[in-house]
Amino acid sequence: MTNDTLEETLKKAIRTISDYPKPGVKFRDITTLMGNAGAFRRTIDALVYPYIGLKVDKIAGVEARGFILGGAVAHQLSAGFVPIRKKGKLPYDTVRIAYSLEYGIDEMEMHRDAVKPGERVVLVDDLIATGGTAIAAAELLRQIDAEIVAACFVINLPDHGGAEKLRQLGVEVHTLVSYEGD
């Protein structure tokens, strides 16, 4: 057992890969965190904690690391899990949204019947930077009249402004660790 703060534990467990996927980028790799049983448990516990005792019907996880985190959070909160996927990956009737990437447009989708109108949903992903993916996921959930309780992320890159943009849309945001200057 360690006496490290949660932030210290996470920063020790998250690998930084310089110049990936392009020069000048510091990629925050949480696969090392997920492979560390103690750090992973602390992460899931911290993601779950704000929602204990609240009515949460579904956890929506964004492809791909949001699936891993979101599944664990859903289990701990006794909530259902909803995958939000890249276009063309789901086999049933879907709702879809286009969103901007750094170099173009992409689309994500979810099953139309995955969330009933009025169900309370927490959005989960590993990282928020510019907020493009998270904002699109929130808008997708709102298309089907879900009530977004909050969005939670392991990592925030605050210099990119995504968490603040999401808050400006009325979504409560929880993050566990921030990397300034990235």
C-alpha positions as CSV (number, residue, x, y, z in Angstrom):
1,M,0.0,0.0,0.0
2,T,1.3,3.4,-0.9
3,N,0.7,6.8,0.7
4,D,0.8,8.5,-2.7
5,T,-2.0,10.9,-3.6
6,L,-4.2,9.8,-6.4
7,E,-2.5,12.3,-8.8
8,E,0.9,10.9,-7.8
9,T,-0.2,7.4,-8.4
10,L,-1.7,8.2,-11.8
11,K,1.2,10.2,-13.0
12,K,3.6,7.3,-12.0
13,A,1.3,4.8,-13.8
14,I,0.6,6.7,-17.0
15,R,3.4,6.4,-19.6
16,T,4.2,9.4,-21.7
17,I,5.4,8.8,-25.3
18,S,7.0,11.8,-26.9
19,D,6.4,12.6,-30.6
20,Y,3.4,10.2,-31.0
21,P,1.4,10.2,-33.1
22,K,3.3,13.2,-34.6
23,P,6.3,15.3,-33.7
24,G,5.7,17.6,-30.7
25,V,2.9,15.6,-29.2
26,K,3.2,14.0,-25.8
27,F,0.9,11.0,-25.9
28,R,-0.5,10.0,-22.5
29,D,-0.7,6.2,-22.6
30,I,-3.1,4.7,-20.0
31,T,-2.4,1.1,-20.9
32,T,0.3,1.1,-18.3
33,L,-2.1,2.4,-15.7
34,M,-4.7,-0.3,-16.7
35,G,-1.9,-3.0,-16.3
36,N,-1.2,-1.8,-12.8
37,A,-3.9,-3.4,-10.6
38,G,-3.6,-1.0,-7.7
39,A,-3.5,2.1,-9.9
40,F,-6.4,0.8,-12.0
41,R,-8.5,0.1,-8.9
42,R,-7.8,3.6,-7.6
43,T,-8.8,5.1,-10.9
44,I,-12.1,3.3,-11.1
45,D,-12.9,4.0,-7.5
46,A,-12.2,7.7,-8.1
47,L,-14.3,7.8,-11.3
48,V,-17.2,6.1,-9.5
49,Y,-17.1,8.1,-6.2
50,P,-18.9,11.3,-7.4
51,Y,-21.9,9.2,-8.5
52,I,-22.4,7.0,-5.5
53,G,-25.9,7.4,-4.3
54,L,-27.1,9.3,-7.4
55,K,-29.5,7.7,-9.8
56,V,-27.4,6.7,-12.8
57,D,-29.1,4.5,-15.4
58,K,-26.3,4.1,-18.0
59,I,-22.6,4.7,-18.5
60,A,-21.7,5.7,-22.0
61,G,-18.1,4.9,-22.9
62,V,-16.4,6.3,-25.9
63,E,-14.4,4.0,-28.1
64,A,-11.9,2.5,-27.2
65,R,-10.5,3.2,-23.8
66,G,-13.8,4.5,-22.6
67,F,-15.1,1.0,-23.1
68,I,-12.7,-0.4,-20.5
69,L,-13.1,2.4,-18.0
70,G,-16.9,2.7,-18.6
71,G,-17.5,-1.0,-18.2
72,A,-15.8,-1.0,-14.8
73,V,-17.7,2.1,-13.7
74,A,-21.0,0.7,-14.9
75,H,-20.4,-2.5,-12.9
76,Q,-19.5,-0.5,-9.7
77,L,-22.7,1.7,-10.1
78,S,-25.0,-1.2,-11.1
79,A,-25.7,0.7,-14.3
80,G,-26.1,-0.4,-17.9
81,F,-23.3,0.2,-20.4
82,V,-23.6,2.0,-23.8
83,P,-20.8,1.9,-26.3
84,I,-20.3,5.0,-28.4
85,R,-18.4,3.8,-31.5
86,K,-16.9,4.9,-34.7
87,K,-19.2,4.9,-37.7
88,G,-20.0,1.4,-39.1
89,K,-19.2,-0.7,-36.1
90,L,-22.7,-1.3,-34.6
91,P,-25.0,-3.9,-36.1
92,Y,-28.4,-2.4,-35.3
93,D,-30.3,0.9,-36.0
94,T,-28.1,3.8,-34.9
95,V,-28.1,7.5,-34.3
96,R,-25.0,9.2,-35.7
97,I,-23.2,12.5,-35.4
98,A,-20.3,14.1,-37.4
99,Y,-17.6,15.9,-35.6
100,S,-14.4,17.7,-36.4
101,L,-10.9,16.3,-36.0
102,E,-7.7,18.1,-36.3
103,Y,-7.5,17.1,-40.0
104,G,-11.0,16.4,-41.1
105,I,-14.4,15.0,-40.1
106,D,-15.3,11.7,-38.4
107,E,-18.5,10.2,-37.2
108,M,-19.6,8.3,-34.1
109,E,-22.7,6.4,-33.4
110,M,-24.7,4.4,-30.9
111,H,-27.7,2.2,-31.0
112,R,-30.9,4.2,-31.2
113,D,-32.5,2.1,-28.4
114,A,-29.4,2.1,-26.1
115,V,-30.8,4.9,-23.9
116,K,-34.4,5.7,-23.3
117,P,-35.5,9.3,-23.2
118,G,-34.9,10.7,-19.7
119,E,-32.4,8.1,-18.6
120,R,-29.6,9.5,-16.6
121,V,-26.2,8.9,-18.2
122,V,-22.6,9.5,-17.2
123,L,-20.1,9.8,-20.2
124,V,-16.7,8.2,-19.6
125,D,-13.5,8.4,-21.6
126,D,-9.8,8.3,-20.8
127,L,-8.8,11.8,-21.9
128,I,-10.2,15.2,-22.7
129,A,-8.1,17.7,-24.8
130,T,-9.9,19.8,-27.3
131,G,-13.3,18.3,-26.3
132,G,-14.3,17.5,-29.9
133,T,-15.1,13.8,-29.2
134,A,-16.7,14.4,-25.8
135,I,-18.9,17.2,-27.1
136,A,-20.0,15.1,-30.0
137,A,-20.8,12.2,-27.7
138,A,-22.8,14.5,-25.4
139,E,-24.7,15.9,-28.4
140,L,-25.4,12.3,-29.6
141,L,-26.8,11.4,-26.2
142,R,-29.0,14.6,-26.2
143,Q,-30.3,13.6,-29.7
144,I,-32.1,10.7,-28.0
145,D,-33.2,12.9,-25.0
146,A,-30.8,11.3,-22.4
147,E,-30.1,13.4,-19.3
148,I,-26.4,13.8,-19.0
149,V,-25.4,13.6,-15.3
150,A,-21.8,14.4,-16.0
151,A,-18.7,13.4,-18.1
152,C,-15.6,12.0,-16.4
153,F,-12.1,11.5,-17.7
154,V,-8.9,10.1,-16.2
155,I,-6.7,12.8,-17.9
156,N,-7.4,16.5,-18.6
157,L,-5.2,18.6,-20.9
158,P,-6.5,21.9,-19.8
159,D,-4.5,24.0,-22.2
160,H,-6.6,22.6,-25.0
161,G,-9.9,23.9,-23.3
162,G,-12.1,20.8,-23.9
163,A,-13.3,20.4,-20.3
164,E,-14.3,24.1,-20.2
165,K,-16.1,23.8,-23.6
166,L,-18.1,20.9,-22.2
167,R,-19.0,22.8,-19.1
168,Q,-20.2,25.7,-21.2
169,L,-22.7,23.2,-22.8
170,G,-24.0,22.5,-19.3
171,V,-22.2,19.2,-18.7
172,E,-20.6,18.7,-15.3
173,V,-17.0,17.5,-15.8
174,H,-14.8,15.4,-13.5
175,T,-11.2,14.7,-14.2
176,L,-8.6,12.9,-12.1
177,V,-5.2,14.3,-13.3
178,S,-4.2,17.2,-15.4
179,Y,-1.1,17.8,-17.5
180,E,-0.5,21.5,-17.9
181,G,1.4,22.7,-21.0
182,D,0.4,19.7,-23.1
